[in-house]
């Protein structure tokens, strides 16, 4: 019925306006009983139409009531025409019955309601045409039948068109709901997967970091390094999946800031030179720009693109060299990574930047990979207004070129460009840490002891709140997903306790596997000052703690 509401309301508005005009004009032409009857009837029709129009626009009324209102309106209109003809039997006025049939057929909410209006019009025509004269019976009988046939035909066409559009809109809405549900399901899955993978990975990499600080032999240290590299590779895949989710949801955020080209080049050299040398590869990094100044862009995302390309080059090159060129010119920043590796087949090259596509396919793949890295590079480049291209010869090597139209600003040689000293605690602190997983709780406690903090470990939010109530803590670390009172609830109650008792605000830091953008927003709303993602890196944890304790968080 909702599909017909605009048509029905439009007809009601026009009819109400017409009968308002008729009511006002009757005193000019009518007198006595005729004036009283005709003016009262037209005024009632006008008011009924306005009332029906307003009621129909308030929501989704029951169909039975709508049919009743529509039937009443058609009968009122028929009564107006019949009453007028009773006082003034004018042949041209018979055509009003045909208009009524057209209106009823075109605006009725249901076929049976339309039939009532058409039948009322035909009965009125049949009643008054013979009173005018025999010739009018034939003339208006033909017009009436033809008009009703046209009215019913138009009604059928209109109804079919509107219903077809309605069905198409319902299908479109259903598909949109399905897509939204699928997107929510995917987001929920990624959040759950992130949490379930990061938790054991946190314990694994935390234990490896603790072992690396012990006095290990060279062979033992190599094995610990292998564990760390494997954990970092798994974390990189997880981060790629989360980045892909952000890009698809339109939640990718860029943080442009000035940076020097040499800074990007040195970071690439420091990260990959040893890896390339370990494979007996010549590794060259060249940086040059035509214009003086710093580029303005998201250095973290640009570094992510560059590191992904260099990592692939090292992975797929067994002999020869890898050349990394960073150049600033009229087009902006141009990054180029060339290698003398295995190369890429032409049919694979055309699909290389699609998601989950790998240059190596089939059971003979030697180098692994998720097939997400290059797709994310393309998405990041396009998000910055740039582009990425690849050229390759099978068996001879490949070259990837990224062009980013970044603006230049005057070089700022301030203290921010000087490497910051490693974070360190300048005094002993007491830390309250809540973590429900026993292994992660033990790992977190050991990491905190490594940086010289006094630690109180609890297993959930309720225990954290009870311990916090005793006072004396400089910092609170909360896991978010805990049974009973979770991290968000604990943070809210800690802030409420501070406010109720007039206590100074103690920094609260989330140590969590839940690091998607909508989750991070919720942390701030709950009164959490910062976060560290699992798996926890000791240097990152120390930096966050120092920032919180010194009031810079």
N, C-alpha and C positions, 0 to 999 in steps of 0.2 A: 504493500500500500504506500510505503514511503516514496516510491518512485513516482507516484501520481500526485503527491501532495503539492508540488510547485504548480502543476496545471490546475488542480482543483482550487487552490488558494488564489491564483490569478483570476480565474473565472468568478470566484466569490467577490473579490475586490472590485472587479468591473461591474458586476451585477449590483453590488451594494451602492457603488457610486451612481449608477444609473437610477436606481430607485430613490436615492436621496434627492437627485435632481427632479425626478417625477413628483416626489412628495412636495418639494418646494414650489413646483410649477402648477400643481392642481388648483390652488386658489385663484389662479388667473383665468382658468377656463371652466371650472366646475362650481356648482352652487348646491346648497341644500343637502339632501340625502346623498346625492352622487359624490359631492365633495367629502362628506364625512366618511362614507364607505371606502372610496378610492384612496383618499389620503391615509386613512388608518391602515389599509391593507398594504400600501406601498411602503409606509413607514415601518410596519412590522417586518416586511421582507428585507428592507435595508438593515434593520437592527439584527435580524436573524443572520443575515449574510456576514455582517461584521463580527458577530459573536462566533460564528462557525469558523471564519477566517482566523481569528485570534486563537481560538481553541486548537485548531489544527496545527498551528505553528509552535505550540508549547512542548511538543515531544512526539511520542509514538502512541497515539490513542488506540483503543480497541477497534477492530475493523467493524464490528457490529454497530457500535455507536456512530462511526463515520457514515456507514450506509444509512442509518436512521436520519442523521442530519442532512445528508445529500438528498434523500427522498423527500424530506420535508421542504427543502429549498425548491426542488423541481415542482412540487405540488403548489407551493406558494406562488411561484412564477406563473404556473398554469391558472391559478385562481385569479391573479391580477389581470391576466389577459382575458379570461372569461368574464370577469366582473365588468371590465371596461367595455367589452363588446355587448354586455347586457344593457348598458346605458347608452352606448353609441355603436350601433351595428354598422361599422364601416368596413367595406370589403378589403381595403389594403391592410387592415390590422390582422387579417387572418394569417398573414405571413409570419406573424410573431410565433405562432404555433410551430412553424417549420424551424425558426431560430431556436426555439426551446428544444426541439428534437436534436438539432445539431449540437447545442451546448451540452445536453445530457449525454449524448453518445460520446462526445469528445472529452468530457471532464469527469465522468462518473468513476468512482474508485473500483467498482466491480461491474461485470456485465449485467447482473440482475438489477442493479441500481439504474444503469443506463436504460434498461428495458422499461422501468417504471416511468422515467421521464419521457421516452419516446411514445409509449402507450398513452400517457396523459395528454401529450401534444396531439396525437391522432384522434383521440376521443373529443378533444376540444374542437378540432377542425371538422370532425364529422357532425358535431352538434350545431355549429354556427353556420357552416357553408349552406345547408338547405334553407335556412331562414332568410338568407340574402336573396337567393334565387336559384332556379334549376341550372343555369349556365355556370354558376360558381361552384356547383358540386363537382362537375366534370373538371373545370379548370383547377380548382384548389385540391381536388382529389388527386389529380395527376401530380401537381406540385408537391403535395404532401407525401405521396408515396415515393416520388423521386428524391425528395429531400431526406426522407427517413432512410432510404437505401444508401444515399451518399453518406449520410451521417454515420450509419452503422459501418459502412466500408471504411471511412476515415478512422472511426474508433478502433476497428480491428488493426489497421495499419499502425496507428499511433501506439496502441497497446503492445503490439509485437515489437515495434522499434524500442519503446521504453523498456520493455522486459528484457530484450536482447542486451541493451546497454547495461541494465541492472545486473544481469547474469555475468556480463563481462567484468563489471566493476567488482562483483562479489568474487569472481575468480582471481582478479588482480589483487584484491584485499587478502584473499586466502594465501596466494603466493607470497605476498609481502609478509604476512604473519609467519608463514613457514620459513621464509628467509630470516626473519628476525629471531624466530625460535632457534633456527640452526646456528645463527651467529652467537646467540646467548649460550647455546650448548657448547659451541666451540670455545668460547671465552671461559666458560666454567671448566671445561676439560683442560684447557691450557693452564688455568689457575691451579687446578687440582694436581695436574701432572708436574707443574713447576714445584709445588710444595712437596710432593712425594719424592721427586728426584733430588731436590736441593737438600732435603733433610739428611739422607744417608751420605750424600756427597759432602755435606758440611762436616760430618764426623770423619770421613775418609781424608779430606784435605786438611782438616784441623789437626788430625793425628800426624799427618805427614809434615806439617809445619812444625809441630812440637818435636818430632824426631830430628828434623833438620837442624834444630838448635842444640841437640845433644852432640857429644863427641863421637862422631861416626867415622868409620874407616872409609877409604875412597870407594870401595865396592858397595858398602852400605849406603853411602850418600848417593851413588848413582841409582840405586834401586828406589830410594826415596824420591829422587828427582823424576824417575819414570812414573811413579804414582802421581806426583803433582802434575806432570804434563798430561797424563791420561785424564785426570780430573778436570784440568783446564780445557781439554778438547771436548769433553762431555758438556761442560758448562757453556762452551762456545755454541754448541748445537742448540742447547736449551735457550740461550739468549737470541739466537737466530729465529727460533720459533716464536718467541715473544715479540721480537721486532716485527716479524711478518704479521702477527696478530694486530699490533698497533697500526701498521701501515694500512691493513685492510679495513680497520675500524675508523681510519682517519684521525687517529690519536697521536700520530708521530709529531713530536715537538722538537723544533730546532732551536739552538741557543747560539746565535751568531755573536762573535766577539773578535777583536783584532788578534791576529797571530802572524808570526814571522815565518817565511817559507823555510828558512834554515832550521827552525824548530821542528817542523814536520819532517824534514830530511834527516835530521840527527836522530829523531825517534825511530824512524824506519831502519837506519843503519844500526843503532844500538840493539834493536830487537832481533834483526834477522842476519846480521853479518856472521855471527858465530854459527848459526844453523847452516848457512850456505857454505861456510868454510869447512864445517864438519862433513859435508858431502863433496869436498874438493871442488867447489864451484867458485868462480870469480864473481864477486858481488860488488857492483858499482852503483853509487848514488850520486846524482848530479842535480844541483839546484841553481837556477838562474832566473832572473826576471828582467824585463825590459824597462820597468818603471820602479822607482824607489817607493818604499812604503810597505805597510802591512795589509794583508788580505783580511776581509771581514767575513767570517763564516763559522759554522759549527765545527770546531777543530776535532772534537770527539768523533763526529760522524764521518768527517773527511779522513781521519786516521783509520776509522773502521773500514772504509772502502779501500784505502791504500794497503792496509795490512792484509785484508782478504786477498787482494790481487797478488801481493808478494808471497803470502803463504801458499797460494796455489802454484805460483811459479817455482818455489822451492820444492814443493811436493812432486811436481811433474817433471822436474829437470834432474837428470842423473849425471850429466857431463856438460861442460861448457861454462856459460855465464848467465847471470841475471843482471839486467840494467834497469835501474829506476831513475826516471827523469822527472823533475818537478820544475815547471817553467811557468812564469807569469808573463802574459802578453796581452794583445788587444782583445782576445777572447775571454780573458780572465785567467783562472788557474787551470793548467793542463797537467794531468798526472799520466805518466806512461810507464808501464811495466812490461819489459820484453825478456824473453827467455829462449834458450836453445833446447827446449825439452821435447816431449813426444809429439807436440802439435795436436790439432783437432781436425777431425774429418769434416768436410764441407756440410754434410747433412746434419751433423751435430752442431756446427757453428751457427746455423740459422735459428736453432732453438735454445742456444746456450743460456740466455738470460731468463728463460721460463723457470717457474718454480718446480723443484724436485727433478730437474733435468741435469744429467751428468754427462761430461764428455766421454767418460768410459762407461759403457753399458754391457750388460750380460754377465755371465758367470766368471769371466776372466778379469774383472776389475781388480787392480792391484792397489789403488791408492785410497779407496773409500771416499767418504764425504756424504753429506746429506742432500746435496743438490740445491741448497738454499742460499749459499753465500753470494753467488753472482746475481741471483734474482734480487736479493736485498741490496746489493751494490747498485743495481739499476734503479730500484725504487728510491734509494737515498739520493742518487744523483739527480733523478727527475724531481724529487721533492725540493732540491736546491736550485731548480731551474736548469739543470745541466743534462748531459747525456753520456753514455758509455758505449764504446764500440770495440770490436775484437777483429783481428785478422790473424790467420794462422795457415801454416803449411804443414801437412802431416809429415812427421818425422824430422822437421827442421826447427820448429818452435812457434811461439805465439807472441802477439803484442796486444795489450789491452790499453786503451786510451780513454781517460775520463776528462771531460771538459766541463768546468764549473764557472759560470759567469759571476764571479765574486767581485765586489767593489774593493778599491784600495783606499786606505787612509794613511795619513802621515805616521811614520814610524814613531812609536812611543817607547823610549828607552828609560823605563822607570823600574822601580824595585820589583814590580810584578814579573818582569822578565827574568829576574834572577832566581835561580833554583831555590825553592824554599827548603829550609833545613828540615830534617826528619822530625816528626812530631814526638814529643816526649812529655811525660808527666813531671811537673816541677814539685810535686808533693804527694804523699801517700793519700789515697782516696778509698772510700768504702763503697762497694758496688753491690746492689741487690739485683740478682739475675733470676728470672723465671723462665724455665724451659721444661716442657713435659716429657720430652724424649730423654731417657736416662743416658744414652751414649752422647747425645749432643750436649746435655747438661754437664757431663764430666769434661767433654772437650772444651766447652766454653769456660768452665772454671779454670782449667789448665791454661788456656790462652790468657785469661785475665791475670792469673798469678804470674805469668811470664812478664807482664808489663808492670808488675809491682803493686797491683791493686788488692785490697782486702775484699774477699768475696763471700757473700751469703747466697747460697743456691736454694731455690725452692722449685716445686714441681708444677704449680698452677697459679692462676690469678688470685684465688682466695688466699693461698698461702703468702703470695706476694703482698697482698693488702694487709694481712695480719703482721707480717714482718715490717712493712713500711710504717705501720702505726707506731712501732717502737721508736722510730726516729733514728737519726745519726747517719743517714746515707747521703752520699754526694751524687749518686747517679743510679737510675733504675734501668735495667735492660729487660725487655719483655719479648718473649715469643708471642706471635699473634694467635696462632691456631692452637689453643689449649682446651682440654675438656673443662666443663663447668664454666667458670668465669674466664673468658678469653682475654687476650691482650688488650683489645679495645675497651672492653668493660672494665678491666683493671685500671687502665689509664684514666678513664672517666671518673672512677671512684677515688683514685689517688688525687686528682685535681679537685674533686668535691671535698675531700678530707682536708686538703691544704686550705681551701677557701673557708670551710666551716671553722677550723681551728686557728686561722690566721698564720699558718706556717709559710715560710719562704718556698718559692717554687723550686722543686728539684727536677733537673733535666731527666726526661724519659726518652730512651732510645729503643726503637724496635729492631730486634735481630730476627729476621723472618725470611721465610722462603716465598712469601706472598708479595711480589714486587711489581704487579701490574699497575698501570697508571691510576685506575679507579680505586685500587686498594690504597695506594699512597695518599690519595686525597682524603680517604676516610681516616687515615692515621692522624693527619693534621687536625681534622675536625674533632677527634677524640682527645686532643691535648698532647699528642706525641710530638716531640721536638725534632726527631730525625730518625734515620733508619740505616741499617747495614744489611745487605743481602747475604743470605746463605748461598753457597758456602762462604764462611767468614775468612777473609784474608787478615792476617795479624796486623799488617801495616795499616790497612783500611780501618780496622776496629780501633786501633790506637789513635789514628787521626780523628775519627769521629768522637771518641771519648774525650780527647784533649779539647776539641772544639766545643763540646757540650759543657765540660767542667769550667772552661774559661769564659763561658757565656757567649761564644761566637756561633752557636748552633741556631 
